[in-house]
Amino acid sequence: MTNPLIVLKDVCKTYPTASGVFTALDHINLELWTAEFVAIVGKSGSGKSTLMSVITGIDQVSSGEIFIGETVGEKVQVHRLTQSELSIWRGKNIGIIFQFFQLLPTLTIIENVMLPMDFCNAFPTRERHPRALALLTKLGIAEQADKLPSALSGGQQQRAAIARALANNPPILVADEPTGNLDSETADSIMQLFAQLVSEGKTVLMVTHERDYSHYFNRTIRLADGIIEPANLHPEGTVRSVQHA
């Protein structure tokens, strides 16, 4: 691997408040690589969720640049996309997994998984149901396909949410505290699943407070007050990258 998949250059994110400007991200420089499993950690208010939001384009940077793509000449300039362009690009390139699942309650599990394919028109209509069922089979919950989310356990709902995130075969998965509401056994199985996806070539970025999962990660990025802690930096001031053969 010669080029990073995700590059952040001097990224800042500020918010106006009654007491003045709050800096959520303060001149972040970061490189993330294909098939990395990266933990984003830090105390509440450290900027980790904001970092995920600007990488996915859910939130726009105040200044700086974000490039995503394996080939330098074809990298998408996320910071320059319009909202409509972002929606289409994100749907095809990033799978987002939320802590509270956010499955639509009136749709069956398989309909939830098919939804991103319908939105992005990523696969022919006749292929969407079989693809969704194949993903649910891979995640071990095919028998739950025709049930509503309320009929599933928390672990099953999280697996359904992961299947939905994988629907359009995105190269990047972003997970915000995906194990926070799960028992330890179910959480471990979810972490093993993420590790398997990384071994298959996915890049997984995960916000987490958990400290027992460090052995799963290629790298841990620690944030404090919107700044990446120096332990994560080279002497030159850039974030250490994991090299892949």
C-alpha positions in Angstrom: 0.0 0.0 0.0 1.6 3.3 -1.1 -1.2 5.8 -0.5 -3.4 6.3 2.5 -7.2 5.8 2.0 -8.2 8.8 4.2 -6.2 12.0 4.6 -7.1 14.9 6.8 -5.0 18.1 6.4 -5.1 20.8 9.0 -8.8 20.1 9.8 -10.5 22.5 12.2 -14.1 22.4 13.4 -15.6 25.2 15.5 -19.0 26.0 16.8 -20.4 29.3 18.0 -21.6 29.3 21.6 -23.0 31.8 24.1 -19.6 32.1 25.7 -17.7 32.3 22.4 -16.3 30.0 19.8 -15.8 26.3 20.8 -13.1 24.4 19.0 -14.1 20.8 18.6 -11.2 19.9 16.3 -8.0 21.8 16.3 -5.7 21.5 13.3 -6.0 17.7 12.8 -3.6 16.0 10.5 -4.2 12.3 10.0 -3.7 9.4 7.6 -5.7 6.2 7.6 -5.0 3.2 5.5 -7.0 0.5 3.7 -7.7 -2.6 5.9 -6.9 -0.8 9.2 -9.0 -1.3 12.3 -8.6 2.1 14.1 -10.0 3.0 17.5 -10.9 6.7 18.2 -10.8 7.2 21.9 -11.0 10.2 24.4 -13.1 11.6 27.1 -16.5 13.1 26.5 -16.1 16.3 24.6 -12.7 15.4 23.3 -13.8 15.6 19.6 -14.0 12.0 18.7 -17.6 12.0 17.4 -16.9 15.3 15.6 -13.9 13.7 13.9 -16.1 10.8 12.7 -18.8 13.3 11.5 -16.4 15.3 9.3 -14.8 12.2 7.9 -18.2 10.9 6.8 -19.4 14.3 5.6 -22.2 14.4 8.1 -20.7 17.7 9.4 -18.6 20.1 7.4 -15.2 21.3 8.4 -14.6 24.9 9.4 -11.3 24.8 7.6 -8.8 22.3 6.3 -9.1 19.5 3.8 -10.3 15.9 3.7 -9.4 13.5 0.9 -10.8 9.9 0.6 -9.8 7.4 -2.0 -6.9 4.9 -2.7 -5.6 6.7 -5.7 -4.1 10.2 -5.3 -5.6 11.5 -8.6 -9.0 10.0 -7.8 -9.3 11.0 -4.2 -12.7 12.7 -3.4 -12.4 16.1 -1.8 -15.0 15.6 0.9 -14.8 19.2 2.1 -15.8 20.5 -1.3 -18.9 18.3 -1.9 -22.4 19.8 -1.7 -25.0 18.2 0.6 -26.6 16.4 -2.3 -23.3 15.2 -3.6 -22.3 14.1 -0.1 -25.5 12.0 0.3 -24.8 10.1 -2.9 -21.1 9.7 -2.2 -21.6 8.6 1.4 -24.2 6.1 0.5 -21.9 4.3 -1.8 -18.6 4.7 0.1 -19.2 4.7 3.8 -21.3 2.4 6.0 -22.3 4.0 9.3 -23.1 1.9 12.4 -24.8 3.7 15.2 -24.7 2.8 18.9 -28.5 2.7 19.1 -28.9 0.8 15.8 -31.3 3.3 14.2 -33.2 0.6 12.3 -36.5 1.9 10.9 -39.1 0.3 13.2 -41.9 -0.1 10.6 -39.7 -1.9 8.1 -38.7 -5.6 8.4 -35.0 -6.4 8.9 -34.5 -7.3 5.3 -36.2 -4.1 4.2 -33.9 -2.1 6.4 -30.9 -3.7 4.8 -32.3 -3.1 1.3 -32.9 0.5 2.0 -29.4 1.8 1.1 -29.4 -0.1 -2.1 -32.8 1.5 -3.0 -31.5 4.9 -2.1 -28.3 4.7 -4.1 -29.6 2.5 -6.9 -26.3 0.6 -6.4 -27.6 -2.8 -7.5 -30.2 -3.9 -10.0 -33.6 -4.2 -8.3 -33.8 -8.0 -8.8 -30.4 -8.4 -7.0 -31.2 -6.4 -3.9 -33.3 -8.9 -1.9 -30.9 -11.8 -2.5 -28.0 -9.6 -1.6 -29.7 -8.4 1.6 -30.5 -12.0 2.5 -26.9 -13.1 1.8 -25.6 -10.3 4.2 -28.0 -11.4 6.9 -26.9 -15.0 6.4 -23.2 -13.9 6.7 -24.1 -12.1 10.0 -26.0 -15.1 11.3 -29.5 -13.7 11.5 -31.1 -14.7 8.2 -34.0 -16.3 10.1 -34.8 -12.8 11.5 -35.2 -11.3 7.9 -38.9 -10.9 7.9 -39.3 -9.6 11.5 -39.5 -6.1 12.7 -36.6 -4.7 14.7 -38.6 -4.7 17.9 -38.7 -8.5 17.8 -34.9 -8.8 17.8 -32.4 -8.8 20.7 -29.9 -5.9 21.0 -27.1 -8.1 19.5 -29.3 -9.1 16.6 -30.3 -5.5 15.9 -26.7 -4.5 15.9 -25.9 -7.3 13.4 -28.8 -6.1 11.2 -27.4 -2.5 11.4 -24.0 -3.9 10.3 -25.6 -5.7 7.4 -27.3 -2.4 6.4 -24.0 -0.6 6.6 -22.5 -3.3 4.2 -25.4 -3.2 1.8 -23.6 -1.1 -0.9 -20.2 -2.8 -0.2 -18.5 0.4 1.0 -14.7 0.4 1.5 -15.1 2.2 4.9 -17.1 1.4 8.0 -17.6 4.0 10.7 -18.9 2.7 14.0 -19.9 5.0 16.9 -19.8 3.1 20.2 -21.3 -0.1 18.6 -20.8 -2.2 21.6 -21.9 0.3 24.3 -25.4 -1.3 24.7 -24.4 -4.9 24.4 -23.5 -7.6 26.9 -19.8 -8.7 26.9 -20.3 -11.9 25.0 -22.3 -10.2 22.2 -19.9 -7.3 22.1 -17.0 -9.7 21.7 -18.8 -11.4 18.7 -19.3 -8.0 17.1 -15.6 -7.1 17.5 -14.6 -10.4 16.0 -16.9 -9.6 13.1 -15.3 -6.2 12.5 -11.9 -7.9 12.6 -13.0 -10.3 10.0 -14.2 -7.5 7.8 -10.8 -5.8 8.1 -9.1 -9.0 7.1 -11.4 -8.9 4.0 -10.1 -5.4 3.1 -12.5 -3.1 4.8 -11.3 -0.1 6.8 -13.1 0.2 10.1 -13.0 3.3 12.3 -14.6 2.9 15.7 -15.4 5.4 18.5 -15.1 3.5 21.7 -14.8 3.9 25.5 -13.9 0.2 25.9 -10.4 -0.6 26.9 -10.6 -4.4 26.7 -10.6 -4.4 22.9 -7.1 -2.9 22.2 -5.9 -6.3 20.8 -8.3 -6.0 18.0 -7.0 -2.6 16.7 -4.2 -1.8 14.4 -4.0 1.6 15.9 -5.6 3.8 18.6 -6.0 7.5 18.0 -6.5 9.4 21.3 -8.1 12.8 21.3 -8.0 15.5 24.0 -9.6 18.9 23.6 -9.8 18.4 19.8 -6.2 17.6 19.4 -4.6 14.2 18.7 -2.4 13.4 21.7 1.4 13.5 21.0 1.9 9.8 21.7 0.1 9.2 18.4 2.5 11.4 16.4 5.8 11.0 14.6 8.5 13.5 15.6 7.6 15.3 12.3 4.1 15.9 13.6 2.1 13.5 11.5 0.1 10.6 12.8 1.9 7.2 12.7 0.5 5.0 9.9 0.3 1.2 10.0 2.3 -0.1 7.0 0.8 -2.9 5.0 2.6 -5.3 2.7 
